[in-house]
Amino acid sequence: MKQWILGAVALAASMGAAAEGQVNIICSVQAEWCNMIATVYTRTTGVKVNVSMKGSGEALAQIIAEKENPKTDIWFGGTGDPHLQAAEQNLTLEYKSPSLPQLQGWAQQQASQAGYKTVGIYSGPLGFGYNTELIAKKKLQVPKTWNDLLNPALKGEIQVANPASSGTAYTMVATLVQLMGEEQAFEYMKKLHKNISQYTRSGTGPIKAAARGETTVSISFIHDAPGEKMQGFPIETVTPADGTGAEIGSMSIIKGARNLEAAKKFYEWALTPGAQEMAAAARQFQLPSNKNAKVDPRIPDFKKIKFINYDYAKYGSSAERRRLIAKWEKEVNSLPR
């Protein structure tokens, strides 16, 4: 890890970015990744990086609350839907990066749909995590489809986040609605509710709980599993054979940013292959958006996953998100278990 950081420092220094000042970032990826980008960027540019770590739902709430007097310059990472909502509400700044042609098609599409007020920086598929030791001990079947999660034997054995606070869980709701149709999806989630032991605040909470044996199964972004395995936890993942969605983790410049030029420089740096390869060095295994970034072998192979045709524009809109979350609270979360 230390060797990797030294290499990244040398690479960024060769880009000739010696500067002073500061940039204020809300970071919605894992803490290790947030800390690494802050450390490397500060060492290579002299720019102080002030990082506040928040899940994507909480990040959007803060940006809305501060819109008259923004304290944030850049919002880095987290599911793309809240970034699209921020763009729609004119909370983020239009910025068309010269690096766009180097990015994957899905990242460029994210930027285009948002009027260039956000950009895709990584992608990761939604699936199931499971504790291999608990599955074996309890003689349970590994769930391979969405319907498998309704198995009565899994009552109290599943964790997922709360869609009101977690972009991961909102991606699940939006995925199911698109996969099954809205009425059937909500009937499905009512049945699933009986098997849920806890709705966590954070999207990464359930897979961490599964890794540590606190729950048997999680509904999570599966790129969060390899980092847990590297720590020795008995966690494996599967993506549902009947189809799943993916997040497009995004980055946005906040409208009214106090350190706008510093924000643009950080934004450009964050789109480079070297900066994006830091994710794997920080044990995060999303697919980078820069086509020239090296793809770690532990990153899920997108060619082997059945994806739905996820409508990011529709399900990234504020009105649709509010409506679906309110419906989930009323029809699903209010039910007894």
ChimeraX attribute file (.defattr): number of C-alpha atoms within 10 A of each C-alpha:
attribute: neighborCount
match mode: 1-to-1
recipient: residues
	/A:1	9
	/A:2	8
	/A:3	8
	/A:4	12
	/A:5	16
	/A:6	13
	/A:7	14
	/A:8	21
	/A:9	19
	/A:10	14
	/A:11	14
	/A:12	21
	/A:13	16
	/A:14	11
	/A:15	11
	/A:16	10
	/A:17	15
	/A:18	14
	/A:19	13
	/A:20	12
	/A:21	13
	/A:22	17
	/A:23	25
	/A:24	20
	/A:25	23
	/A:26	26
	/A:27	26
	/A:28	24
	/A:29	21
	/A:30	19
	/A:31	14
	/A:32	14
	/A:33	19
	/A:34	22
	/A:35	18
	/A:36	17
	/A:37	23
	/A:38	18
	/A:39	15
	/A:40	22
	/A:41	23
	/A:42	21
	/A:43	18
	/A:44	20
	/A:45	20
	/A:46	15
	/A:47	19
	/A:48	18
	/A:49	20
	/A:50	16
	/A:51	20
	/A:52	15
	/A:53	18
	/A:54	20
	/A:55	23
	/A:56	30
	/A:57	23
	/A:58	19
	/A:59	22
	/A:60	20
	/A:61	13
	/A:62	16
	/A:63	21
	/A:64	15
	/A:65	11
	/A:66	13
	/A:67	16
	/A:68	11
	/A:69	12
	/A:70	17
	/A:71	18
	/A:72	25
	/A:73	27
	/A:74	27
	/A:75	29
	/A:76	26
	/A:77	25
	/A:78	29
	/A:79	28
	/A:80	28
	/A:81	28
	/A:82	26
	/A:83	33
	/A:84	31
	/A:85	22
	/A:86	26
	/A:87	26
	/A:88	17
	/A:89	12
	/A:90	15
	/A:91	24
	/A:92	28
	/A:93	20
	/A:94	18
	/A:95	16
	/A:96	14
	/A:97	14
	/A:98	8
	/A:99	13
	/A:100	18
	/A:101	12
	/A:102	17
	/A:103	23
	/A:104	18
	/A:105	15
	/A:106	16
	/A:107	24
	/A:108	20
	/A:109	17
	/A:110	25
	/A:111	24
	/A:112	14
	/A:113	17
	/A:114	20
	/A:115	17
	/A:116	20
	/A:117	26
	/A:118	31
	/A:119	35
	/A:120	29
	/A:121	28
	/A:122	27
	/A:123	23
	/A:124	24
	/A:125	25
	/A:126	25
	/A:127	26
	/A:128	29
	/A:129	32
	/A:130	28
	/A:131	24
	/A:132	20
	/A:133	15
	/A:134	20
	/A:135	15
	/A:136	11
	/A:137	8
	/A:138	11
	/A:139	10
	/A:140	14
	/A:141	13
	/A:142	20
	/A:143	22
	/A:144	16
	/A:145	17
	/A:146	19
	/A:147	13
	/A:148	14
	/A:149	25
	/A:150	19
	/A:151	14
	/A:152	13
	/A:153	13
	/A:154	21
	/A:155	16
	/A:156	17
	/A:157	22
	/A:158	28
	/A:159	28
	/A:160	27
	/A:161	25
	/A:162	21
	/A:163	26
	/A:164	18
	/A:165	21
	/A:166	24
	/A:167	25
	/A:168	28
	/A:169	26
	/A:170	26
	/A:171	28
	/A:172	23
	/A:173	23
	/A:174	25
	/A:175	24
	/A:176	22
	/A:177	18
	/A:178	18
	/A:179	19
	/A:180	13
	/A:181	12
	/A:182	15
	/A:183	9
	/A:184	13
	/A:185	18
	/A:186	20
	/A:187	14
	/A:188	19
	/A:189	18
	/A:190	19
	/A:191	18
	/A:192	22
	/A:193	24
	/A:194	19
	/A:195	21
	/A:196	21
	/A:197	16
	/A:198	16
	/A:199	19
	/A:200	17
	/A:201	19
	/A:202	21
	/A:203	28
	/A:204	24
	/A:205	16
	/A:206	29
	/A:207	33
	/A:208	21
	/A:209	19
	/A:210	29
	/A:211	27
	/A:212	16
	/A:213	18
	/A:214	16
	/A:215	23
	/A:216	27
	/A:217	32
	/A:218	29
	/A:219	27
	/A:220	29
	/A:221	28
	/A:222	25
	/A:223	23
	/A:224	22
	/A:225	28
	/A:226	21
	/A:227	18
	/A:228	20
	/A:229	14
	/A:230	11
	/A:231	10
	/A:232	11
	/A:233	19
	/A:234	18
	/A:235	25
	/A:236	20
	/A:237	27
	/A:238	17
	/A:239	26
	/A:240	20
	/A:241	14
	/A:242	14
	/A:243	18
	/A:244	24
	/A:245	27
	/A:246	24
	/A:247	23
	/A:248	27
	/A:249	30
	/A:250	27
	/A:251	28
	/A:252	29
	/A:253	26
	/A:254	28
	/A:255	23
	/A:256	17
	/A:257	20
	/A:258	17
	/A:259	17
	/A:260	17
	/A:261	13
	/A:262	21
	/A:263	23
	/A:264	18
	/A:265	13
	/A:266	21
	/A:267	20
	/A:268	14
	/A:269	18
	/A:270	20
	/A:271	24
	/A:272	21
	/A:273	18
	/A:274	19
	/A:275	21
	/A:276	24
	/A:277	24
	/A:278	25
	/A:279	23
	/A:280	21
	/A:281	17
	/A:282	18
	/A:283	21
	/A:284	23
	/A:285	26
	/A:286	27
	/A:287	29
	/A:288	31
	/A:289	27
	/A:290	26
	/A:291	15
	/A:292	15
	/A:293	19
	/A:294	14
	/A:295	17
	/A:296	16
	/A:297	9
	/A:298	16
	/A:299	19
	/A:300	21
	/A:301	12
	/A:302	13
	/A:303	7
	/A:304	8
	/A:305	18
	/A:306	15
	/A:307	20
	/A:308	15
	/A:309	13
	/A:310	17
	/A:311	12
	/A:312	19
	/A:313	14
	/A:314	14
	/A:315	24
	/A:316	25
	/A:317	19
	/A:318	17
	/A:319	11
	/A:320	14
	/A:321	22
	/A:322	13
	/A:323	11
	/A:324	20
	/A:325	21
	/A:326	15
	/A:327	13
	/A:328	20
	/A:329	15
	/A:330	11
	/A:331	14
	/A:332	20
	/A:333	17
	/A:334	11
	/A:335	11
	/A:336	8
	/A:337	14
